[in-house]
Amino acid sequence: MKRSLKRRLLRARIALNNTVYTILNINKKRKNLQYKEDAQIEQNKLNEELKILNKLAAQQQTLVRRYEKELSLQAESLTDTPQTAN
């Protein structure tokens, strides 16, 4: 259980990092829009994409926090239980 939870946490972190990277790239594109002819149309497209990506990033952040909390609770439960010697 612990290993799969670590894997899920790692995958969620990677997905969150990719989403944030994509958001940053879109923001770079938005800065360069003033030099294009069809800036308003492109701006609307990028705004819609940003809305979706921001919601996705928020969900991924919630997921990462939940996995981290579960892992810390598991670690605490392992340290709280007394170990029996054979």
N, CA, C and O atoms as a printed pandas DataFrame, in Angstrom:
     atom_number atom_name residue_name chain_id  residue_number  x_coord  y_coord  z_coord
0              1         N          MET        A               1    0.832   -1.198    0.000
1              2        CA          MET        A               1    0.000    0.000    0.000
2              3         C          MET        A               1    0.872    1.256    0.000
3              4         O          MET        A               1    0.588    2.214   -0.719
4              5         N          LYS        A               2    1.928    1.247    0.806
5              6        CA          LYS        A               2    2.758    2.421    0.928
6              7         C          LYS        A               2    3.472    2.752   -0.387
7              8         O          LYS        A               2    3.583    3.918   -0.769
8              9         N          ARG        A               3    3.953    1.711   -1.072
9             10        CA          ARG        A               3    4.671    1.937   -2.323
10            11         C          ARG        A               3    3.742    2.520   -3.391
11            12         O          ARG        A               3    4.129    3.441   -4.110
12            13         N          SER        A               4    2.532    1.997   -3.498
13            14        CA          SER        A               4    1.629    2.516   -4.518
14            15         C          SER        A               4    1.202    3.947   -4.188
15            16         O          SER        A               4    0.976    4.755   -5.088
16            17         N          LEU        A               5    1.094    4.253   -2.904
17            18        CA          LEU        A               5    0.757    5.615   -2.509
18            19         C          LEU        A               5    1.893    6.569   -2.860
19            20         O          LEU        A               5    1.651    7.696   -3.293
20            21         N          LYS        A               6    3.120    6.120   -2.676
21            22        CA          LYS        A               6    4.278    6.936   -3.064
22            23         C          LYS        A               6    4.302    7.156   -4.572
23            24         O          LYS        A               6    4.609    8.250   -5.046
24            25         N          ARG        A               7    3.975    6.111   -5.313
25            26        CA          ARG        A               7    3.940    6.240   -6.778
26            27         C          ARG        A               7    2.854    7.220   -7.216
27            28         O          ARG        A               7    3.070    8.057   -8.093
28            29         N          ARG        A               8    1.683    7.101   -6.589
29            30        CA          ARG        A               8    0.604    8.033   -6.936
30            31         C          ARG        A               8    0.994    9.459   -6.609
31            32         O          ARG        A               8    0.695   10.381   -7.368
32            33         N          LEU        A               9    1.668    9.644   -5.470
33            34        CA          LEU        A               9    2.128   10.977   -5.087
34            35         C          LEU        A               9    3.128   11.493   -6.117
35            36         O          LEU        A               9    3.038   12.643   -6.548
36            37         N          LEU        A              10    4.061   10.666   -6.507
37            38        CA          LEU        A              10    5.057   11.076   -7.492
38            39         C          LEU        A              10    4.409   11.440   -8.826
39            40         O          LEU        A              10    4.750   12.453   -9.437
40            41         N          ARG        A              11    3.487   10.617   -9.263
41            42        CA          ARG        A              11    2.795   10.903  -10.532
42            43         C          ARG        A              11    1.975   12.184  -10.438
43            44         O          ARG        A              11    1.930   12.965  -11.389
44            45         N          ALA        A              12    1.328   12.403   -9.298
45            46        CA          ALA        A              12    0.534   13.624   -9.123
46            47         C          ALA        A              12    1.438   14.846   -9.124
47            48         O          ALA        A              12    1.085   15.875   -9.700
48            49         N          ARG        A              13    2.601   14.749   -8.485
49            50        CA          ARG        A              13    3.543   15.872   -8.491
50            51         C          ARG        A              13    4.050   16.163   -9.894
51            52         O          ARG        A              13    4.160   17.324  -10.289
52            53         N          ILE        A              14    4.357   15.120  -10.643
53            54        CA          ILE        A              14    4.832   15.304  -12.013
54            55         C          ILE        A              14    3.745   15.965  -12.861
55            56         O          ILE        A              14    4.023   16.882  -13.634
56            57         N          ALA        A              15    2.527   15.500  -12.712
57            58        CA          ALA        A              15    1.420   16.087  -13.475
58            59         C          ALA        A              15    1.217   17.549  -13.095
59            60         O          ALA        A              15    0.968   18.387  -13.962
60            61         N          LEU        A              16    1.323   17.859  -11.809
61            62        CA          LEU        A              16    1.175   19.242  -11.360
62            63         C          LEU        A              16    2.297   20.109  -11.925
63            64         O          LEU        A              16    2.046   21.225  -12.379
64            65         N          ASN        A              17    3.518   19.610  -11.900
65            66        CA          ASN        A              17    4.636   20.377  -12.461
66            67         C          ASN        A              17    4.449   20.621  -13.955
67            68         O          ASN        A              17    4.735   21.714  -14.444
68            69         N          ASN        A              18    3.975   19.620  -14.680
69            70        CA          ASN        A              18    3.721   19.797  -16.113
70            71         C          ASN        A              18    2.628   20.824  -16.358
71            72         O          ASN        A              18    2.731   21.631  -17.282
72            73         N          THR        A              19    1.595   20.801  -15.550
73            74        CA          THR        A              19    0.498   21.758  -15.693
74            75         C          THR        A              19    0.984   23.171  -15.423
75            76         O          THR        A              19    0.652   24.096  -16.164
76            77         N          VAL        A              20    1.770   23.342  -14.366
77            78        CA          VAL        A              20    2.301   24.669  -14.041
78            79         C          VAL        A              20    3.217   25.157  -15.162
79            80         O          VAL        A              20    3.181   26.332  -15.528
80            81         N          TYR        A              21    4.033   24.263  -15.701
81            82        CA          TYR        A              21    4.908   24.624  -16.814
82            83         C          TYR        A              21    4.093   25.092  -18.022
83            84         O          TYR        A              21    4.458   26.062  -18.687
84            85         N          THR        A              22    2.996   24.402  -18.299
85            86        CA          THR        A              22    2.127   24.789  -19.412
86            87         C          THR        A              22    1.492   26.148  -19.164
87            88         O          THR        A              22    1.383   26.962  -20.081
88            89         N          ILE        A              23    1.072   26.397  -17.931
89            90        CA          ILE        A              23    0.485   27.698  -17.574
90            91         C          ILE        A              23    1.509   28.809  -17.776
91            92         O          ILE        A              23    1.179   29.874  -18.298
92            93         N          LEU        A              24    2.739   28.565  -17.367
93            94        CA          LEU        A              24    3.784   29.572  -17.552
94            95         C          LEU        A              24    4.053   29.845  -19.030
95            96         O          LEU        A              24    4.289   30.989  -19.419
96            97         N          ASN        A              25    4.019   28.807  -19.845
97            98        CA          ASN        A              25    4.217   29.003  -21.292
98            99         C          ASN        A              25    3.082   29.812  -21.894
99           100         O          ASN        A              25    3.316   30.653  -22.762
100          101         N          ILE        A              26    1.871   29.573  -21.454
101          102        CA          ILE        A              26    0.733   30.350  -21.963
102          103         C          ILE        A              26    0.875   31.806  -21.564
103          104         O          ILE        A              26    0.572   32.699  -22.355
104          105         N          ASN        A              27    1.329   32.056  -20.354
105          106        CA          ASN        A              27    1.526   33.438  -19.930
106          107         C          ASN        A              27    2.605   34.127  -20.761
107          108         O          ASN        A              27    2.508   35.323  -21.037
108          109         N          LYS        A              28    3.628   33.381  -21.157
109          110        CA          LYS        A              28    4.643   33.954  -22.049
110          111         C          LYS        A              28    4.028   34.313  -23.392
111          112         O          LYS        A              28    4.330   35.363  -23.958
112          113         N          LYS        A              29    3.165   33.439  -23.902
113          114        CA          LYS        A              29    2.493   33.707  -25.181
114          115         C          LYS        A              29    1.621   34.942  -25.082
115          116         O          LYS        A              29    1.552   35.738  -26.018
116          117         N          ARG        A              30    0.952   35.106  -23.942
117          118        CA          ARG        A              30    0.066   36.257  -23.765
118          119         C          ARG        A              30    0.843   37.567  -23.816
119          120         O          ARG        A              30    0.328   38.575  -24.300
120          121         N          LYS        A              31    2.069   37.560  -23.323
121          122        CA          LYS        A              31    2.881   38.783  -23.355
122          123         C          LYS        A              31    3.258   39.175  -24.780
123          124         O          LYS        A              31    3.418   40.357  -25.085
124          125         N          ASN        A              32    3.398   38.178  -25.646
125          126        CA          ASN        A              32    3.797   38.453  -27.033
126          127         C          ASN        A              32    2.612   38.723  -27.949
127          128         O          ASN        A              32    2.813   38.962  -29.140
128          129         N          LEU        A              33    1.409   38.693  -27.448
129          130        CA          LEU        A              33    0.226   38.876  -28.296
130          131         C          LEU        A              33    0.085   40.290  -28.847
131          132         O          LEU        A              33   -0.536   40.487  -29.892
132          133         N          GLN        A              34    0.637   41.249  -28.176
133          134        CA          GLN        A              34    0.467   42.626  -28.640
134          135         C          GLN        A              34    1.093   42.877  -30.010
135          136         O          GLN        A              34    0.802   43.885  -30.653
136          137         N          TYR        A              35    1.937   41.976  -30.445
137          138        CA          TYR        A              35    2.606   42.132  -31.729
138          139         C          TYR        A              35    1.894   41.393  -32.867
139          140         O          TYR        A              35    2.356   41.424  -34.007
140          141         N          LYS        A              36    0.784   40.738  -32.567
141          142        CA          LYS        A              36    0.059   39.989  -33.595
142          143         C          LYS        A              36   -1.182   40.754  -34.038
143          144         O          LYS        A              36   -1.690   41.621  -33.328
144          145         N          GLU        A              37   -1.654   40.405  -35.238
145          146        CA          GLU        A              37   -2.840   41.078  -35.788
146          147         C          GLU        A              37   -4.124   40.607  -35.126
147          148         O          GLU        A              37   -4.960   41.425  -34.743
148          149         N          ASP        A              38   -4.288   39.299  -34.989
149          150        CA          ASP        A              38   -5.518   38.747  -34.427
150          151         C          ASP        A              38   -5.372   38.496  -32.922
151          152         O          ASP        A              38   -5.663   37.404  -32.435
152          153         N          ALA        A              39   -4.926   39.498  -32.212
153          154        CA          ALA        A              39   -4.592   39.366  -30.797
154          155         C          ALA        A              39   -5.818   39.035  -29.941
155          156         O          ALA        A              39   -5.721   38.236  -29.010
156          157         N          GLN        A              40   -6.956   39.634  -30.244
157          158        CA          GLN        A              40   -8.151   39.425  -29.411
158          159         C          GLN        A              40   -8.639   37.980  -29.475
159          160         O          GLN        A              40   -8.994   37.399  -28.450
160          161         N          ILE        A              41   -8.657   37.410  -30.646
161          162        CA          ILE        A              41   -9.096   36.017  -30.802
162          163         C          ILE        A              41   -8.140   35.087  -30.072
163          164         O          ILE        A              41   -8.558   34.177  -29.356
164          165         N          GLU        A              42   -6.858   35.330  -30.266
165          166        CA          GLU        A              42   -5.845   34.502  -29.606
166          167         C          GLU        A              42   -5.912   34.671  -28.089
167          168         O          GLU        A              42   -5.746   33.708  -27.340
168          169         N          GLN        A              43   -6.155   35.894  -27.648
169          170        CA          GLN        A              43   -6.275   36.170  -26.208
170          171         C          GLN        A              43   -7.435   35.384  -25.606
171          172         O          GLN        A              43   -7.302   34.828  -24.516
172          173         N          ASN        A              44   -8.550   35.330  -26.288
173          174        CA          ASN        A              44   -9.714   34.589  -25.784
174          175         C          ASN        A              44   -9.421   33.095  -25.691
175          176         O          ASN        A              44   -9.811   32.440  -24.725
176          177         N          LYS        A              45   -8.737   32.563  -26.693
177          178        CA          LYS        A              45   -8.373   31.146  -26.671
178          179         C          LYS        A              45   -7.465   30.833  -25.482
179          180         O          LYS        A              45   -7.664   29.849  -24.769
180          181         N          LEU        A              46   -6.469   31.688  -25.289
181          182        CA          LEU        A              46   -5.523   31.467  -24.196
182          183         C          LEU        A              46   -6.200   31.619  -22.833
183          184         O          LEU        A              46   -5.867   30.900  -21.891
184          185         N          ASN        A              47   -7.134   32.542  -22.728
185          186        CA          ASN        A              47   -7.858   32.717  -21.459
186          187         C          ASN        A              47   -8.686   31.483  -21.122
187          188         O          ASN        A              47   -8.734   31.060  -19.967
188          189         N          GLU        A              48   -9.333   30.911  -22.120
189          190        CA          GLU        A              48  -10.112   29.695  -21.894
190          191         C          GLU        A              48   -9.209   28.540  -21.474
191          192         O          GLU        A              48   -9.536   27.774  -20.567
192          193         N          GLU        A              49   -8.083   28.432  -22.142
193          194        CA          GLU        A              49   -7.142   27.367  -21.807
194          195         C          GLU        A              49   -6.593   27.558  -20.391
195          196         O          GLU        A              49   -6.408   26.587  -19.656
196          197         N          LEU        A              50   -6.335   28.800  -20.017
197          198        CA          LEU        A              50   -5.841   29.086  -18.670
198          199         C          LEU        A              50   -6.861   28.737  -17.602
199          200         O          LEU        A              50   -6.505   28.222  -16.542
200          201         N          LYS        A              51   -8.132   29.017  -17.878
201          202        CA          LYS        A              51   -9.184   28.667  -16.915
202          203         C          LYS        A              51   -9.173   27.177  -16.620
203          204         O          LYS        A              51   -9.210   26.753  -15.466
204          205         N          ILE        A              52   -9.121   26.402  -17.678
205          206        CA          ILE        A              52   -9.136   24.944  -17.537
206          207         C          ILE        A              52   -7.881   24.458  -16.817
207          208         O          ILE        A              52   -7.961   23.624  -15.915
208          209         N          LEU        A              53   -6.734   24.977  -17.216
209          210        CA          LEU        A              53   -5.481   24.543  -16.600
210          211         C          LEU        A              53   -5.391   24.948  -15.132
211          212         O          LEU        A              53   -4.848   24.203  -14.317
212          213         N          ASN        A              54   -5.913   26.109  -14.794
213          214        CA          ASN        A              54   -5.915   26.527  -13.385
214          215         C          ASN        A              54   -6.784   25.611  -12.537
215          216         O          ASN        A              54   -6.411   25.263  -11.417
216          217         N          LYS        A              55   -7.934   25.220  -13.060
217          218        CA          LYS        A              55   -8.789   24.282  -12.326
218          219         C          LYS        A              55   -8.103   22.927  -12.174
219          220         O          LYS        A              55   -8.157   22.306  -11.112
220          221         N          LEU        A              56   -7.466   22.483  -13.237
221          222        CA          LEU        A              56   -6.749   21.214  -13.204
222          223         C          LEU        A              56   -5.606   21.265  -12.194
223          224         O          LEU        A              56   -5.400   20.313  -11.441
224          225         N          ALA        A              57   -4.869   22.361  -12.175
225          226        CA          ALA        A              57   -3.762   22.509  -11.230
226          227         C          ALA        A              57   -4.275   22.518   -9.790
227          228         O          ALA        A              57   -3.636   21.953   -8.902
228          229         N          ALA        A              58   -5.409   23.144   -9.556
229          230        CA          ALA        A              58   -5.978   23.158   -8.207
230          231         C          ALA        A              58   -6.365   21.752   -7.768
231          232         O          ALA        A              58   -6.136   21.377   -6.618
232          233         N          GLN        A              59   -6.948   20.973   -8.672
233          234        CA          GLN        A              59   -7.311   19.597   -8.348
234          235         C          GLN        A              59   -6.070   18.751   -8.088
235          236         O          GLN        A              59   -6.053   17.939   -7.163
236          237         N          GLN        A              60   -5.048   18.938   -8.890
237          238        CA          GLN        A              60   -3.815   18.180   -8.712
238          239         C          GLN        A              60   -3.131   18.560   -7.401
239          240         O          GLN        A              60   -2.555   17.704   -6.729
240          241         N          GLN        A              61   -3.191   19.826   -7.041
241          242        CA          GLN        A              61   -2.603   20.274   -5.790
242          243         C          GLN        A              61   -3.333   19.644   -4.604
243          244         O          GLN        A              61   -2.700   19.226   -3.635
244          245         N          THR        A              62   -4.639   19.576   -4.679
245          246        CA          THR        A              62   -5.424   18.936   -3.630
246          247         C          THR        A              62   -5.057   17.465   -3.512
247          248         O          THR        A              62   -4.928   16.939   -2.407
248          249         N          LEU        A              63   -4.892   16.813   -4.632
249          250        CA          LEU        A              63   -4.524   15.406   -4.656
250          251         C          LEU        A              63   -3.145   15.187   -4.035
251          252         O          LEU        A              63   -2.961   14.262   -3.244
252          253         N          VAL        A              64   -2.179   16.030   -4.388
253          254        CA          VAL        A              64   -0.829   15.916   -3.832
254          255         C          VAL        A              64   -0.869   16.088   -2.319
255          256         O          VAL        A              64   -0.240   15.323   -1.587
256          257         N          ARG        A              65   -1.598   17.080   -1.854
257          258        CA          ARG        A              65   -1.702   17.307   -0.407
258          259         C          ARG        A              65   -2.334   16.113    0.302
259          260         O          ARG        A              65   -1.904   15.729    1.390
260          261         N          ARG        A              66   -3.352   15.533   -0.318
261          262        CA          ARG        A              66   -4.012   14.381    0.292
262          263         C          ARG        A              66   -3.057   13.197    0.392
263          264         O          ARG        A              66   -2.992   12.532    1.425
264          265         N          TYR        A              67   -2.318   12.936   -0.683
265          266        CA          TYR        A              67   -1.356   11.834   -0.661
266          267         C          TYR        A              67   -0.254   12.076    0.371
267          268         O          TYR        A              67    0.151   11.154    1.079
268          269         N          GLU        A              68    0.228   13.313    0.454
269          270        CA          GLU        A              68    1.260   13.631    1.435
270          271         C          GLU        A              68    0.737   13.426    2.858
271          272         O          GLU        A              68    1.447   12.918    3.725
272          273         N          LYS        A              69   -0.499   13.825    3.081
273          274        CA          LYS        A              69   -1.099   13.656    4.411
274          275         C          LYS        A              69   -1.245   12.173    4.745
275          276         O          LYS        A              69   -0.941   11.754    5.862
276          277         N          GLU        A              70   -1.706   11.386    3.786
277          278        CA          GLU        A              70   -1.858    9.952    4.017
278          279         C          GLU        A              70   -0.509    9.291    4.309
279          280         O          GLU        A              70   -0.408    8.440    5.192
280          281         N          LEU        A              71    0.518    9.686    3.568
281          282        CA          LEU        A              71    1.847    9.126    3.806
282          283         C          LEU        A              71    2.381    9.513    5.182
283          284         O          LEU        A              71    2.994    8.694    5.866
284          285         N          SER        A              72    2.151   10.749    5.583
285          286        CA          SER        A              72    2.635   11.171    6.896
286          287         C          SER        A              72    1.870   10.457    8.008
287          288         O          SER        A              72    2.450   10.132    9.044
288          289         N          LEU        A              73    0.574   10.209    7.804
289          290        CA          LEU        A              73   -0.201    9.473    8.794
290          291         C          LEU        A              73    0.280    8.031    8.887
291          292         O          LEU        A              73    0.348    7.468    9.980
292          293         N          GLN        A              74    0.611    7.432    7.753
293          294        CA          GLN        A              74    1.131    6.064    7.756
294          295         C          GLN        A              74    2.479    6.008    8.458
295          296         O          GLN        A              74    2.759    5.070    9.205
296          297         N          ALA        A              75    3.309    7.007    8.217
297          298        CA          ALA        A              75    4.624    7.037    8.855
298          299         C          ALA        A              75    4.480    7.201   10.363
299          300         O          ALA        A              75    5.213    6.578   11.131
300          301         N          GLU        A              76    3.538    8.038   10.787
301          302        CA          GLU        A              76    3.302    8.222   12.218
302          303         C          GLU        A              76    2.781    6.955   12.861
303          304         O          GLU        A              76    3.180    6.612   13.974
304          305         N          SER        A              77    1.892    6.256   12.173
305          306        CA          SER        A              77    1.332    5.041   12.730
306          307         C          SER        A              77    2.405    3.943   12.850
307          308         O          SER        A              77    2.356    3.118   13.763
308          309         N          LEU        A              78    3.363    3.944   11.928
309          310        CA          LEU        A              78    4.439    2.967   12.002
310          311         C          LEU        A              78    5.393    3.269   13.158
311          312         O          LEU        A              78    5.922    2.348   13.780
312          313         N          THR        A              79    5.613    4.546   13.446
313          314        CA          THR        A              79    6.514    4.912   14.545
314          315         C          THR        A              79    5.820    4.832   15.897
315          316         O          THR        A              79    6.486    4.664   16.918
316          317         N          ASP        A              80    4.501    4.947   15.926
317          318        CA          ASP        A              80    3.758    4.893   17.179
318          319         C          ASP        A              80    3.563    3.485   17.693
319          320         O          ASP        A              80    3.478    3.282   18.904
320          321         N          THR        A              81    3.491    2.510   16.810
321          322        CA          THR        A              81    3.267    1.127   17.241
322          323         C          THR        A              81    4.559    0.537   17.771
323          324         O          THR        A              81    5.608    0.678   17.143
324          325         N          PRO        A              82    4.498   -0.119   18.912
325          326        CA          PRO        A              82    5.725   -0.709   19.459
326          327         C          PRO        A              82    6.165   -1.909   18.615
327          328         O          PRO        A              82    5.336   -2.686   18.143
328          329         N          GLN        A              83    7.455   -2.042   18.437
329          330        CA          GLN        A              83    8.026   -3.137   17.667
330          331         C          GLN        A              83    8.282   -4.323   18.589
331          332         O          GLN        A              83    8.866   -4.162   19.660
332          333         N          THR        A              84    7.856   -5.492   18.187
333          334        CA          THR        A              84    8.112   -6.704   18.980
334          335         C          THR        A              84    9.353   -7.376   18.459
335          336         O          THR        A              84    9.520   -7.538   17.250
336          337         N          ALA        A              85   10.225   -7.769   19.366
337          338        CA          ALA        A              85   11.466   -8.437   18.962
338          339         C          ALA        A              85   11.247   -9.942   18.932
339          340         O          ALA        A              85   10.544  -10.480   19.788
340          341         N          ASN        A              86   11.830  -10.622   17.971
341          342        CA          ASN        A              86   11.699  -12.061   17.850
342          343         C          ASN        A              86   12.761  -12.774   18.623
343          344         O          ASN        A              86   12.800  -14.004   18.630
